Structures are given as C-alpha cells and as structure tokens.
Amino acid sequence: MPTMPKSFLWTRTDTAGAEHALVDDRQGLTARGTQVAVDPVPYTCRYQLTTDPGWSTTRLAVEVEGAGWLRSVRLERTADRWRVTTAEQGDLDAALTAAGHPPAGLPGTDDPDRLADARDVDLGGSPLFNTLPVRRLGLADEPADTPHRIAVAWVQVPSLLVVAAEQVYSGAGPGRIRFRSDTFTADIHLDADGYVRRYPGLAERA
C-alpha cells in the first residue's frame, strides 16, 4: 500500500468524534480515511477514495463497524453509470433500535441509475468530501455568490444508504464557500488548497 504525502485530522463539533485522512492530490485525489463517532451508535468508518485527474470520483469503498454489526458499500463509476455493491454482517438495525433510534434499512441503493448525473460523492460526516467539487469546479477562485448546482451520490453513515442528492456551492469571500442542501446552509472555511479548515456545525481541523 503506497504512502500518502498529506495528512489531515478533523475533530467533530456536532458529536463526539474525529476523522483522520491521508491524501495524495498530485493527480486528482487518492485518499484513505477513518472516522470515529458516537452518534447514533458508536462506530468506526473506514474509506478509500479515488478520483480521475479532473477530480471526478471514480471509486469509493466504505466499511462501517460497530458492536455486533458491520456494513460495507462500494461505488464505482464507468462512463455514465455507477455500480453499487454492498455487504452486511450482524444487525445494525437492532443496535439502533436498542439505542432508541429508528432502523436504518438496507445499505446501498435499489436503483443506481438515479446516480447517473453524479460526478461527486459525499460521505456523511466527512469534511474531506467537500473538497471534491471545490477542486473539480475551481470554486476557490470563483467570485462570491456564483452558485453551482451539482448532483452527488450521498453515502449516509452509519447506514451506508446511497441517495441521489442535489447540493449548491457558491463563493462566500476569500477562503470560504457557501454550501446548501435542502434547507441546510453553511459557510465553510478552506485552506489555500481547498481543504476544509472549519465547517460550522460539523468539524474543525486540528
């Protein structure tokens, strides 16, 4: 397994948790990362991400594990179609129900064609994945208030349900972008390379 030249650590601000990502961005992005969090139940999430040289995602593999359960999902893009494969051991829904939360349902998606327009993936709870559209679209150099509406394959954590979602990114001044999805809006602070420094309500980089 090759070594990675960059390392980022984020601390969650919405719950007890953190993320460590190792990245190589010399030709697109290759990344490996680990998330840990306690909400809705304690879990560890490990992922591997690959993009093409233009920062469009080509592959994402995710594995999430907690007490008595383990789930995985793999997304691979070829031409204009996504292939989604999943696996599950144990019973996440039983763990969620025991903790007073609703069941998550099955991982993955029953209709990958709904993801056809997506060039980006978004892994729940991870600040790293906001960098994908920032770099792919060159948003760090965009003037303020120029909206870009994009389709993403949103991978929810810990369920690993894959949902076609619409997100809007726009400039918000030097070193900031505005992110909007449905009724949620956040002004995200970036470094000079487009990686998240501070995501209000989610995480801050150590």
Secondary structure, 3 states (H helix, E strand, C coil): CCCCCEEEEEEECCCCEEEEEEEECCCCCEEEEEEEECCCCCEEEEEEEEECCCCCEEEEEEEEEECCEEEEEEEEEECCEEEEEEEEEECHHHHHHHCCCCCCCCCECCCHHHHCCCCEEEECCCHHHHHHHHHHHCHHHCCECCCEEEEEEEECCCCCEEEEEEEEEEECCCCEEEEEECCEEEEEEECCCCCEEEECCCEEEC
